Amino acid sequence: MAELKFEITEQLGSIGENARGWARELNMVSWNDREPKYDLRDWSPDHTRMGKGLTMTADELAALRDLLNSLELDSFEGDEFDV
């Protein structure tokens, strides 16, 4: 199996951290030398290991933003994430 090559070209921000120190981050990531895309996933503190995540184009990220802005999120306060 071919090795997965990635490069975080820009760290945009973290939206949470779990007890093991892994952070859920939105980054710009180039996968296998392709054009960087928006990427949301859990990362180990040293960014050498990652969990499953989502990779999105700018249009997909904008659609997600619009969807989230249309939701009533009060019922979701305090939810934690697992890795």
PyMOL CGO cylinders between C-alpha atoms (Angstrom):
from pymol import cmd
from pymol.cgo import CYLINDER

trace = [
    CYLINDER, 0.00, 0.00, 0.00, 1.35, 3.43, -0.93, 0.3, 1, 1, 1, 1, 1, 1,
    CYLINDER, 1.35, 3.43, -0.93, 2.26, 5.81, 1.86, 0.3, 1, 1, 1, 1, 1, 1,
    CYLINDER, 2.26, 5.81, 1.86, -0.13, 8.68, 2.45, 0.3, 1, 1, 1, 1, 1, 1,
    CYLINDER, -0.13, 8.68, 2.45, 1.65, 12.00, 2.01, 0.3, 1, 1, 1, 1, 1, 1,
    CYLINDER, 1.65, 12.00, 2.01, 0.25, 15.14, 3.62, 0.3, 1, 1, 1, 1, 1, 1,
    CYLINDER, 0.25, 15.14, 3.62, 1.34, 18.64, 4.47, 0.3, 1, 1, 1, 1, 1, 1,
    CYLINDER, 1.34, 18.64, 4.47, -0.53, 21.06, 6.71, 0.3, 1, 1, 1, 1, 1, 1,
    CYLINDER, -0.53, 21.06, 6.71, -0.03, 24.28, 4.76, 0.3, 1, 1, 1, 1, 1, 1,
    CYLINDER, -0.03, 24.28, 4.76, -1.99, 26.49, 7.17, 0.3, 1, 1, 1, 1, 1, 1,
    CYLINDER, -1.99, 26.49, 7.17, -3.42, 25.92, 10.64, 0.3, 1, 1, 1, 1, 1, 1,
    CYLINDER, -3.42, 25.92, 10.64, -6.73, 27.79, 10.80, 0.3, 1, 1, 1, 1, 1, 1,
    CYLINDER, -6.73, 27.79, 10.80, -7.87, 26.90, 14.31, 0.3, 1, 1, 1, 1, 1, 1,
    CYLINDER, -7.87, 26.90, 14.31, -8.88, 24.34, 16.89, 0.3, 1, 1, 1, 1, 1, 1,
    CYLINDER, -8.88, 24.34, 16.89, -12.45, 23.69, 18.01, 0.3, 1, 1, 1, 1, 1, 1,
    CYLINDER, -12.45, 23.69, 18.01, -11.70, 21.37, 20.91, 0.3, 1, 1, 1, 1, 1, 1,
    CYLINDER, -11.70, 21.37, 20.91, -9.32, 18.97, 22.61, 0.3, 1, 1, 1, 1, 1, 1,
    CYLINDER, -9.32, 18.97, 22.61, -9.93, 15.60, 24.21, 0.3, 1, 1, 1, 1, 1, 1,
    CYLINDER, -9.93, 15.60, 24.21, -8.41, 14.04, 27.35, 0.3, 1, 1, 1, 1, 1, 1,
    CYLINDER, -8.41, 14.04, 27.35, -5.55, 12.47, 25.35, 0.3, 1, 1, 1, 1, 1, 1,
    CYLINDER, -5.55, 12.47, 25.35, -4.48, 15.87, 24.05, 0.3, 1, 1, 1, 1, 1, 1,
    CYLINDER, -4.48, 15.87, 24.05, -5.69, 15.36, 20.49, 0.3, 1, 1, 1, 1, 1, 1,
    CYLINDER, -5.69, 15.36, 20.49, -7.19, 18.51, 18.99, 0.3, 1, 1, 1, 1, 1, 1,
    CYLINDER, -7.19, 18.51, 18.99, -10.02, 18.79, 16.47, 0.3, 1, 1, 1, 1, 1, 1,
    CYLINDER, -10.02, 18.79, 16.47, -8.66, 21.30, 13.98, 0.3, 1, 1, 1, 1, 1, 1,
    CYLINDER, -8.66, 21.30, 13.98, -9.58, 23.09, 10.79, 0.3, 1, 1, 1, 1, 1, 1,
    CYLINDER, -9.58, 23.09, 10.79, -6.50, 23.28, 8.58, 0.3, 1, 1, 1, 1, 1, 1,
    CYLINDER, -6.50, 23.28, 8.58, -5.50, 23.68, 4.97, 0.3, 1, 1, 1, 1, 1, 1,
    CYLINDER, -5.50, 23.68, 4.97, -3.97, 20.33, 4.00, 0.3, 1, 1, 1, 1, 1, 1,
    CYLINDER, -3.97, 20.33, 4.00, -2.29, 19.16, 0.81, 0.3, 1, 1, 1, 1, 1, 1,
    CYLINDER, -2.29, 19.16, 0.81, -2.85, 15.42, 0.33, 0.3, 1, 1, 1, 1, 1, 1,
    CYLINDER, -2.85, 15.42, 0.33, -0.39, 13.58, -1.94, 0.3, 1, 1, 1, 1, 1, 1,
    CYLINDER, -0.39, 13.58, -1.94, 1.02, 16.84, -3.37, 0.3, 1, 1, 1, 1, 1, 1,
    CYLINDER, 1.02, 16.84, -3.37, -2.40, 18.07, -4.52, 0.3, 1, 1, 1, 1, 1, 1,
    CYLINDER, -2.40, 18.07, -4.52, -3.82, 21.56, -4.07, 0.3, 1, 1, 1, 1, 1, 1,
    CYLINDER, -3.82, 21.56, -4.07, -4.57, 22.23, -0.37, 0.3, 1, 1, 1, 1, 1, 1,
    CYLINDER, -4.57, 22.23, -0.37, -8.18, 21.92, 0.78, 0.3, 1, 1, 1, 1, 1, 1,
    CYLINDER, -8.18, 21.92, 0.78, -10.00, 22.71, 4.00, 0.3, 1, 1, 1, 1, 1, 1,
    CYLINDER, -10.00, 22.71, 4.00, -9.66, 19.77, 6.34, 0.3, 1, 1, 1, 1, 1, 1,
    CYLINDER, -9.66, 19.77, 6.34, -11.45, 19.11, 9.66, 0.3, 1, 1, 1, 1, 1, 1,
    CYLINDER, -11.45, 19.11, 9.66, -10.14, 16.21, 11.75, 0.3, 1, 1, 1, 1, 1, 1,
    CYLINDER, -10.14, 16.21, 11.75, -8.52, 15.18, 15.03, 0.3, 1, 1, 1, 1, 1, 1,
    CYLINDER, -8.52, 15.18, 15.03, -4.73, 15.49, 15.23, 0.3, 1, 1, 1, 1, 1, 1,
    CYLINDER, -4.73, 15.49, 15.23, -2.17, 14.21, 17.71, 0.3, 1, 1, 1, 1, 1, 1,
    CYLINDER, -2.17, 14.21, 17.71, -0.26, 16.98, 19.53, 0.3, 1, 1, 1, 1, 1, 1,
    CYLINDER, -0.26, 16.98, 19.53, 2.75, 16.63, 17.21, 0.3, 1, 1, 1, 1, 1, 1,
    CYLINDER, 2.75, 16.63, 17.21, 0.60, 16.35, 14.05, 0.3, 1, 1, 1, 1, 1, 1,
    CYLINDER, 0.60, 16.35, 14.05, 2.18, 13.02, 13.05, 0.3, 1, 1, 1, 1, 1, 1,
    CYLINDER, 2.18, 13.02, 13.05, -1.05, 11.02, 13.56, 0.3, 1, 1, 1, 1, 1, 1,
    CYLINDER, -1.05, 11.02, 13.56, -4.61, 11.84, 12.62, 0.3, 1, 1, 1, 1, 1, 1,
    CYLINDER, -4.61, 11.84, 12.62, -8.13, 10.57, 12.99, 0.3, 1, 1, 1, 1, 1, 1,
    CYLINDER, -8.13, 10.57, 12.99, -10.77, 10.29, 10.30, 0.3, 1, 1, 1, 1, 1, 1,
    CYLINDER, -10.77, 10.29, 10.30, -11.95, 13.61, 9.02, 0.3, 1, 1, 1, 1, 1, 1,
    CYLINDER, -11.95, 13.61, 9.02, -13.54, 15.67, 6.28, 0.3, 1, 1, 1, 1, 1, 1,
    CYLINDER, -13.54, 15.67, 6.28, -11.80, 17.40, 3.41, 0.3, 1, 1, 1, 1, 1, 1,
    CYLINDER, -11.80, 17.40, 3.41, -13.77, 20.17, 1.70, 0.3, 1, 1, 1, 1, 1, 1,
    CYLINDER, -13.77, 20.17, 1.70, -13.46, 22.68, -1.10, 0.3, 1, 1, 1, 1, 1, 1,
    CYLINDER, -13.46, 22.68, -1.10, -14.11, 26.36, -0.36, 0.3, 1, 1, 1, 1, 1, 1,
    CYLINDER, -14.11, 26.36, -0.36, -17.63, 25.99, -1.82, 0.3, 1, 1, 1, 1, 1, 1,
    CYLINDER, -17.63, 25.99, -1.82, -18.38, 22.99, 0.41, 0.3, 1, 1, 1, 1, 1, 1,
    CYLINDER, -18.38, 22.99, 0.41, -17.06, 24.81, 3.48, 0.3, 1, 1, 1, 1, 1, 1,
    CYLINDER, -17.06, 24.81, 3.48, -19.24, 27.83, 2.66, 0.3, 1, 1, 1, 1, 1, 1,
    CYLINDER, -19.24, 27.83, 2.66, -22.29, 25.54, 2.30, 0.3, 1, 1, 1, 1, 1, 1,
    CYLINDER, -22.29, 25.54, 2.30, -21.49, 23.97, 5.69, 0.3, 1, 1, 1, 1, 1, 1,
    CYLINDER, -21.49, 23.97, 5.69, -21.15, 27.45, 7.24, 0.3, 1, 1, 1, 1, 1, 1,
    CYLINDER, -21.15, 27.45, 7.24, -24.55, 28.43, 5.84, 0.3, 1, 1, 1, 1, 1, 1,
    CYLINDER, -24.55, 28.43, 5.84, -26.12, 25.21, 7.12, 0.3, 1, 1, 1, 1, 1, 1,
    CYLINDER, -26.12, 25.21, 7.12, -24.66, 25.71, 10.60, 0.3, 1, 1, 1, 1, 1, 1,
    CYLINDER, -24.66, 25.71, 10.60, -25.79, 29.33, 10.67, 0.3, 1, 1, 1, 1, 1, 1,
    CYLINDER, -25.79, 29.33, 10.67, -29.36, 28.18, 9.97, 0.3, 1, 1, 1, 1, 1, 1,
    CYLINDER, -29.36, 28.18, 9.97, -29.43, 25.71, 12.90, 0.3, 1, 1, 1, 1, 1, 1,
    CYLINDER, -29.43, 25.71, 12.90, -30.66, 26.39, 16.42, 0.3, 1, 1, 1, 1, 1, 1,
    CYLINDER, -30.66, 26.39, 16.42, -27.69, 25.06, 18.41, 0.3, 1, 1, 1, 1, 1, 1,
    CYLINDER, -27.69, 25.06, 18.41, -28.83, 25.76, 22.01, 0.3, 1, 1, 1, 1, 1, 1,
    CYLINDER, -28.83, 25.76, 22.01, -29.65, 22.08, 22.58, 0.3, 1, 1, 1, 1, 1, 1,
    CYLINDER, -29.65, 22.08, 22.58, -26.05, 21.05, 21.79, 0.3, 1, 1, 1, 1, 1, 1,
    CYLINDER, -26.05, 21.05, 21.79, -24.24, 23.01, 24.51, 0.3, 1, 1, 1, 1, 1, 1,
    CYLINDER, -24.24, 23.01, 24.51, -21.50, 21.13, 26.34, 0.3, 1, 1, 1, 1, 1, 1,
    CYLINDER, -21.50, 21.13, 26.34, -21.24, 18.11, 24.03, 0.3, 1, 1, 1, 1, 1, 1,
    CYLINDER, -21.24, 18.11, 24.03, -17.80, 16.46, 24.03, 0.3, 1, 1, 1, 1, 1, 1,
    CYLINDER, -17.80, 16.46, 24.03, -16.11, 14.58, 21.21, 0.3, 1, 1, 1, 1, 1, 1,
    CYLINDER, -16.11, 14.58, 21.21, -14.39, 11.20, 21.30, 0.3, 1, 1, 1, 1, 1, 1,
    CYLINDER, -14.39, 11.20, 21.30, -11.28, 10.01, 19.52, 0.3, 1, 1, 1, 1, 1, 1,
]
cmd.load_cgo(trace, "trace")
